[in-house]
Amino acid sequence: REELSCDDAMAATSQKHRSKKSLGQRQLSDAQTLSGWDRWHLPSVQEISFSTTPLAVHVELQKSAEVYLQEADAMRFSFPELVWSRNGKPDKVSLGPRNQQEDWQRFRPICPAIMEAVDQLLRSFADQRVEVTFGDVLDYGPGHLLGWHQDNMDLKRHLFTVVLTLASDGDGRCEWRRIAHDGKDLEELVASTMPSFGNLAIHGLTCNNELAHRVFWDQGRRVALVLFCRSAEAEAVLNKEGTKSCLSMRYWWTKDYESVK
């Protein structure tokens, strides 16, 4: 994995794709509302791979937030061995990898609505066949914080992250900060939003190279489906442009990020 040694490659790729202003049409601050029970209209593999900012759409989920909350509770009760409870952080139900629908079949009797949302999401990527390297259901409560970080992306296993908010009540934020060009510090805040019910946020490898993110929840509860994804199509377009994963987190991360908002 390349880290600071890939600064030059990152800068060249960033400059080339930053000029594509059309990508900004799907930034978090301009989330679109899109409907359709069979497929949602999602960003293309090119947009996901090369956008320097997170992308978002608002999708119409088939069930109410109450249904997804009930299913999240049922998952925790039915699969206690998959639950990771961490002090000050959201509880996590680890779903594991999903290369085909059958891989998560055991969850369907307990949480059919969540599994249908997964199915609909994955078939909505029109120009790529998406594999889930790992999936989680995160359950945020008052005072929970995931501090500033980059996702651990690489060109084979994890090329973009998808986060679908299944329930959102109270107050909390998802925020993004620019990573300094030398990879040794975090700079200005570039986005801060409260994920609402049906918010679908996607960030790819280029965005992950340039921005760190965090999520905190002050009041109420939020349940989110998080999918760490890859596809042969995304790998091909990134390799064609010579884009590399530049993980600088070990240079700028501090323990305070995990406890100080």
The 8 nearest C-alpha neighbors of each residue, nearest first, counted from 0:
[[1, 2, 244, 153, 245, 246, 243, 154],
 [0, 2, 245, 5, 4, 244, 3, 243],
 [1, 3, 245, 246, 4, 247, 5, 0],
 [4, 2, 5, 6, 247, 182, 245, 1],
 [3, 5, 2, 6, 1, 7, 245, 8],
 [4, 6, 8, 3, 7, 1, 2, 245],
 [7, 5, 9, 8, 3, 4, 10, 181],
 [6, 8, 10, 9, 5, 11, 4, 12],
 [7, 9, 11, 5, 10, 6, 12, 242],
 [10, 8, 6, 12, 7, 11, 13, 5],
 [9, 11, 13, 7, 8, 12, 14, 6],
 [12, 10, 8, 14, 13, 9, 7, 15],
 [11, 13, 15, 9, 10, 14, 8, 16],
 [12, 14, 10, 16, 11, 15, 17, 9],
 [15, 13, 17, 11, 12, 16, 10, 18],
 [16, 14, 12, 13, 17, 18, 11, 19],
 [15, 17, 18, 13, 19, 14, 12, 49],
 [16, 18, 14, 19, 13, 15, 51, 20],
 [19, 17, 16, 20, 15, 14, 21, 13],
 [20, 18, 17, 21, 16, 22, 15, 23],
 [19, 21, 22, 18, 23, 17, 24, 16],
 [22, 20, 23, 19, 24, 25, 18, 46],
 [23, 21, 20, 24, 25, 50, 19, 46],
 [22, 24, 26, 25, 21, 20, 52, 50],
 [25, 23, 22, 21, 26, 29, 20, 30],
 [24, 26, 54, 23, 55, 29, 30, 22],
 [27, 25, 54, 23, 29, 28, 53, 24],
 [26, 28, 55, 29, 30, 54, 53, 25],
 [27, 29, 26, 30, 192, 190, 25, 55],
 [30, 28, 26, 27, 25, 31, 24, 55],
 [31, 29, 56, 55, 27, 28, 25, 57],
 [30, 32, 56, 57, 33, 29, 25, 55],
 [33, 31, 57, 56, 58, 30, 34, 59],
 [34, 32, 58, 57, 31, 40, 39, 59],
 [33, 35, 59, 58, 39, 36, 32, 40],
 [36, 34, 37, 38, 39, 33, 59, 40],
 [35, 37, 38, 34, 61, 39, 59, 119],
 [38, 36, 35, 119, 39, 123, 122, 34],
 [39, 37, 123, 35, 36, 119, 40, 122],
 [38, 40, 123, 35, 41, 34, 33, 58],
 [41, 39, 123, 38, 33, 42, 124, 34],
 [40, 42, 39, 124, 43, 123, 56, 125],
 [43, 41, 46, 47, 44, 40, 124, 54],
 [44, 42, 46, 45, 47, 41, 126, 124],
 [43, 45, 47, 46, 233, 48, 126, 42],
 [46, 44, 48, 43, 47, 49, 236, 233],
 [45, 47, 43, 50, 49, 44, 48, 42],
 [48, 46, 203, 44, 45, 49, 50, 43],
 [47, 49, 203, 45, 46, 204, 44, 50],
 [50, 48, 205, 46, 47, 45, 51, 16],
 [49, 51, 52, 46, 47, 206, 22, 48],
 [50, 52, 206, 205, 49, 17, 209, 53],
 [51, 53, 206, 50, 26, 54, 202, 23],
 [54, 52, 202, 26, 201, 27, 206, 55],
 [55, 53, 26, 25, 201, 27, 200, 202],
 [56, 54, 200, 27, 30, 199, 25, 26],
 [55, 57, 31, 30, 199, 32, 198, 58],
 [56, 58, 32, 198, 197, 31, 199, 33],
 [59, 57, 197, 33, 34, 60, 32, 56],
 [58, 60, 34, 197, 61, 57, 33, 35],
 [61, 59, 62, 58, 197, 116, 63, 165],
 [60, 62, 59, 63, 36, 116, 112, 115],
 [63, 61, 60, 66, 64, 112, 67, 65],
 [62, 64, 65, 66, 67, 61, 60, 166],
 [63, 65, 166, 67, 66, 165, 68, 62],
 [66, 64, 68, 63, 67, 69, 166, 62],
 [67, 65, 69, 64, 63, 68, 70, 62],
 [66, 68, 70, 64, 69, 65, 71, 165],
 [69, 67, 65, 71, 70, 66, 64, 72],
 [70, 68, 66, 72, 67, 71, 65, 73],
 [69, 71, 73, 110, 67, 72, 68, 74],
 [72, 70, 68, 74, 73, 69, 67, 75],
 [71, 73, 69, 75, 70, 74, 68, 76],
 [74, 72, 70, 76, 71, 75, 77, 69],
 [75, 73, 77, 71, 76, 72, 78, 70],
 [74, 76, 72, 73, 78, 79, 77, 82],
 [75, 77, 73, 74, 78, 79, 72, 71],
 [76, 78, 74, 75, 73, 79, 109, 72],
 [79, 77, 80, 75, 81, 74, 76, 82],
 [80, 78, 82, 81, 75, 76, 77, 74],
 [79, 81, 78, 82, 83, 75, 77, 92],
 [82, 80, 93, 79, 92, 78, 83, 94],
 [83, 81, 92, 79, 91, 80, 75, 84],
 [82, 84, 91, 90, 85, 92, 81, 93],
 [85, 83, 90, 82, 91, 86, 89, 88],
 [86, 84, 88, 87, 90, 83, 89, 91],
 [85, 87, 88, 84, 89, 143, 90, 144],
 [86, 88, 143, 85, 144, 142, 89, 258],
 [89, 87, 143, 144, 85, 86, 145, 90],
 [90, 88, 139, 138, 143, 137, 91, 140],
 [91, 89, 84, 138, 137, 83, 85, 88],
 [90, 92, 137, 83, 82, 136, 93, 89],
 [91, 93, 82, 136, 81, 135, 94, 83],
 [94, 92, 135, 81, 95, 91, 134, 82],
 [95, 93, 134, 135, 92, 96, 133, 81],
 [94, 96, 133, 134, 93, 97, 135, 132],
 [97, 95, 133, 132, 131, 134, 98, 94],
 [98, 96, 131, 102, 99, 130, 132, 103],
 [97, 99, 130, 131, 96, 102, 100, 132],
 [100, 98, 97, 101, 102, 130, 103, 131],
 [99, 101, 102, 103, 104, 97, 98, 118],
 [102, 100, 104, 103, 99, 97, 105, 98],
 [101, 103, 97, 100, 104, 99, 98, 96],
 [104, 102, 101, 105, 106, 100, 97, 107],
 [103, 105, 101, 107, 106, 102, 100, 108],
 [104, 106, 103, 107, 108, 102, 109, 101],
 [105, 107, 104, 109, 103, 108, 110, 114],
 [106, 108, 111, 110, 104, 109, 105, 114],
 [109, 107, 106, 110, 111, 105, 104, 114],
 [110, 108, 107, 106, 111, 74, 73, 70],
 [109, 111, 70, 107, 113, 112, 108, 106],
 [112, 110, 107, 114, 113, 108, 115, 109],
 [113, 111, 115, 114, 110, 116, 67, 62],
 [114, 112, 116, 115, 110, 111, 117, 67],
 [113, 115, 117, 111, 116, 112, 107, 118],
 [116, 114, 118, 112, 117, 113, 111, 119],
 [115, 117, 113, 119, 114, 118, 120, 112],
 [118, 116, 114, 120, 115, 119, 121, 113],
 [119, 117, 115, 121, 116, 120, 122, 114],
 [120, 118, 116, 122, 117, 121, 38, 115],
 [119, 121, 117, 123, 118, 122, 116, 39],
 [120, 122, 123, 118, 119, 124, 117, 129],
 [121, 123, 119, 124, 120, 118, 38, 125],
 [124, 122, 38, 120, 39, 121, 125, 119],
 [125, 123, 122, 127, 126, 121, 41, 128],
 [124, 126, 123, 127, 122, 43, 41, 128],
 [127, 125, 124, 44, 43, 128, 232, 123],
 [128, 126, 232, 124, 129, 125, 230, 44],
 [129, 127, 230, 130, 124, 126, 231, 232],
 [128, 130, 230, 229, 127, 121, 228, 131],
 [129, 131, 98, 229, 228, 230, 132, 97],
 [132, 130, 228, 97, 133, 96, 227, 98],
 [131, 133, 96, 228, 227, 130, 97, 156],
 [134, 132, 96, 95, 131, 227, 226, 94],
 [133, 135, 226, 94, 95, 225, 227, 93],
 [136, 134, 93, 225, 94, 92, 224, 137],
 [135, 137, 224, 92, 91, 223, 225, 138],
 [138, 136, 91, 223, 222, 90, 89, 135],
 [137, 139, 222, 90, 89, 221, 91, 136],
 [140, 138, 89, 221, 220, 143, 222, 137],
 [139, 141, 220, 143, 219, 216, 142, 138],
 [142, 140, 218, 217, 216, 143, 219, 220],
 [141, 143, 217, 216, 140, 144, 87, 215],
 [144, 142, 88, 87, 216, 215, 141, 89],
 [143, 145, 215, 88, 146, 214, 87, 142],
 [146, 144, 214, 213, 88, 215, 257, 147],
 [145, 147, 257, 256, 213, 144, 148, 214],
 [148, 146, 213, 212, 256, 211, 145, 149],
 [149, 147, 211, 212, 146, 213, 248, 150],
 [148, 150, 211, 207, 151, 248, 212, 246],
 [149, 151, 152, 148, 207, 160, 246, 211],
 [150, 152, 149, 153, 246, 157, 244, 207],
 [153, 151, 157, 150, 158, 244, 204, 154],
 [152, 154, 157, 244, 155, 156, 158, 151],
 [155, 153, 158, 156, 234, 157, 244, 152],
 [156, 154, 153, 157, 234, 158, 229, 152],
 [155, 157, 153, 154, 229, 132, 158, 152],
 [156, 158, 152, 229, 228, 153, 159, 227],
 [159, 157, 229, 204, 152, 228, 203, 154],
 [158, 160, 203, 228, 202, 204, 157, 227],
 [161, 159, 227, 202, 201, 226, 228, 203],
 [160, 162, 201, 226, 225, 200, 227, 163],
 [163, 161, 225, 200, 224, 199, 201, 226],
 [164, 162, 199, 224, 223, 198, 165, 200],
 [163, 165, 223, 198, 197, 196, 166, 222],
 [166, 164, 223, 222, 196, 64, 67, 197],
 [167, 165, 64, 222, 196, 221, 164, 68],
 [166, 168, 221, 196, 195, 220, 222, 169],
 [169, 167, 219, 220, 221, 170, 166, 218],
 [170, 168, 219, 218, 220, 167, 171, 217],
 [169, 171, 218, 217, 216, 219, 168, 172],
 [172, 170, 216, 217, 215, 193, 218, 169],
 [173, 171, 193, 192, 215, 214, 174, 191],
 [172, 174, 214, 192, 191, 213, 193, 215],
 [173, 175, 191, 213, 212, 190, 172, 214],
 [174, 176, 212, 190, 211, 189, 188, 210],
 [177, 175, 188, 211, 210, 189, 187, 186],
 [176, 178, 210, 186, 187, 185, 209, 211],
 [177, 179, 185, 210, 209, 186, 182, 184],
 [180, 178, 182, 184, 181, 185, 186, 183],
 [179, 181, 182, 178, 6, 183, 10, 209],
 [180, 182, 179, 183, 6, 3, 184, 178],
 [183, 181, 179, 247, 180, 184, 178, 3],
 [182, 184, 251, 250, 181, 179, 247, 185],
 [185, 183, 251, 179, 182, 178, 186, 250],
 [186, 184, 178, 179, 177, 176, 251, 187],
 [185, 187, 177, 178, 179, 176, 184, 188],
 [188, 186, 176, 177, 189, 185, 178, 175],
 [187, 189, 176, 175, 190, 177, 186, 174],
 [188, 190, 176, 175, 187, 177, 191, 174],
 [191, 189, 175, 174, 188, 192, 176, 27],
 [190, 192, 174, 173, 172, 175, 193, 189],
 [193, 191, 172, 173, 194, 174, 190, 27],
 [192, 194, 172, 171, 173, 195, 191, 170],
 [195, 193, 198, 192, 164, 172, 196, 173],
 [194, 196, 198, 167, 197, 193, 164, 166],
 [195, 197, 166, 167, 164, 198, 165, 194],
 [198, 196, 58, 164, 57, 165, 195, 59],
 [199, 197, 57, 164, 195, 196, 163, 194],
 [198, 200, 163, 56, 55, 162, 57, 197],
 [201, 199, 55, 162, 54, 161, 198, 163],
 [202, 200, 161, 54, 160, 53, 55, 162],
 [203, 201, 53, 160, 159, 206, 54, 47],
 [204, 202, 159, 48, 47, 206, 205, 158],
 [203, 205, 207, 206, 158, 159, 48, 208],
 [206, 204, 208, 49, 207, 203, 51, 48],
 [207, 205, 51, 209, 52, 208, 204, 203],
 [206, 208, 204, 205, 210, 209, 149, 203],
 [209, 207, 205, 245, 206, 210, 204, 244],
 [208, 210, 206, 178, 207, 177, 205, 51],
 [211, 209, 177, 178, 176, 207, 206, 208],
 [212, 210, 149, 148, 176, 175, 147, 177],
 [213, 211, 175, 147, 174, 148, 176, 210],
 [212, 214, 147, 146, 174, 145, 173, 148],
 [215, 213, 173, 145, 172, 144, 174, 146],
 [216, 214, 144, 171, 172, 143, 145, 217],
 [215, 217, 171, 143, 141, 142, 218, 170],
 [218, 216, 141, 142, 171, 170, 215, 143],
 [219, 217, 141, 169, 170, 216, 220, 140],
 [218, 220, 169, 168, 141, 140, 170, 217],
 [219, 221, 140, 168, 139, 167, 169, 218],
 [220, 222, 167, 139, 166, 138, 168, 223],
 [223, 221, 138, 166, 165, 137, 164, 139],
 [224, 222, 164, 137, 165, 163, 136, 225],
 [223, 225, 136, 163, 162, 135, 164, 137],
 [226, 224, 162, 135, 134, 161, 136, 223],
 [227, 225, 134, 161, 160, 228, 131, 133],
 [228, 226, 160, 133, 132, 131, 157, 134],
 [229, 227, 131, 157, 159, 132, 130, 160],
 [228, 230, 158, 157, 130, 129, 156, 159],
 [231, 229, 129, 233, 232, 128, 130, 234],
 [230, 232, 234, 233, 235, 229, 128, 127],
 [231, 233, 235, 230, 234, 127, 236, 44],
 [234, 232, 230, 235, 236, 231, 44, 237],
 [233, 235, 231, 237, 232, 236, 238, 154],
 [234, 236, 232, 238, 233, 237, 239, 231],
 [237, 235, 239, 233, 238, 234, 232, 240],
 [238, 236, 242, 234, 240, 239, 235, 241],
 [237, 239, 241, 235, 240, 236, 234, 242],
 [238, 240, 236, 237, 241, 235, 242, 234],
 [241, 239, 237, 238, 242, 236, 12, 235],
 [242, 240, 238, 239, 237, 243, 8, 12],
 [241, 243, 237, 240, 238, 12, 8, 9],
 [244, 242, 245, 241, 1, 5, 9, 8],
 [243, 245, 153, 1, 246, 152, 204, 208],
 [246, 244, 2, 208, 1, 5, 243, 247],
 [245, 247, 2, 248, 244, 208, 1, 149],
 [248, 246, 182, 249, 250, 2, 245, 3],
 [249, 247, 250, 251, 252, 246, 149, 148],
 [248, 250, 247, 252, 251, 246, 183, 253],
 [249, 251, 183, 248, 247, 252, 182, 184],
 [250, 252, 184, 183, 248, 249, 253, 185],
 [253, 251, 248, 249, 250, 254, 256, 148],
 [254, 252, 255, 256, 251, 257, 249, 250],
 [253, 255, 256, 257, 252, 258, 259, 146],
 [254, 256, 257, 253, 258, 259, 146, 252],
 [257, 255, 146, 254, 259, 258, 253, 147],
 [258, 256, 146, 255, 254, 259, 145, 144],
 [257, 259, 255, 256, 260, 144, 146, 254],
 [260, 258, 255, 256, 257, 146, 144, 254],
 [259, 258, 256, 144, 215, 146, 257, 255]]
